Amino acid sequence: MILVNTDYIAGKEIAEMLGLVKGSTIQSKNIGRDITQGFKGIVGGELKSYTQMMNEARDIATARMQQEAEALGADAIVNIRYASSAVMAGAAEVIAYGTAVRLKK
């Protein structure tokens, strides 16, 4: 499966657009890590636990989007975008979405 954030794939021709596909997840960290990250927020610096959480969430959302595209018989997903939003303190939703396409053989 080819995944791109452009509306084309270099060297390939799109035969058919199959539709919007998406994947999402809501992730949170455990309370112990949340407390230590709160201290880090006071003194400044990267919140590595949250960075890891968001990376994992993007990976899960991407995999779910890809599964949806495969179910449609897609060869690729073009114009991929990501969005995130806070659901509650220490929890965030990540959604990945794009257009599933079939390529010319």
Summary of the structure (lengths in Angstrom):
residues: 105
radius of gyration: 17.2
end to end distance: 14.0
largest distance: 55.6
contacts: 309
relative contact order: 0.34
helix: 35%
strand: 41%
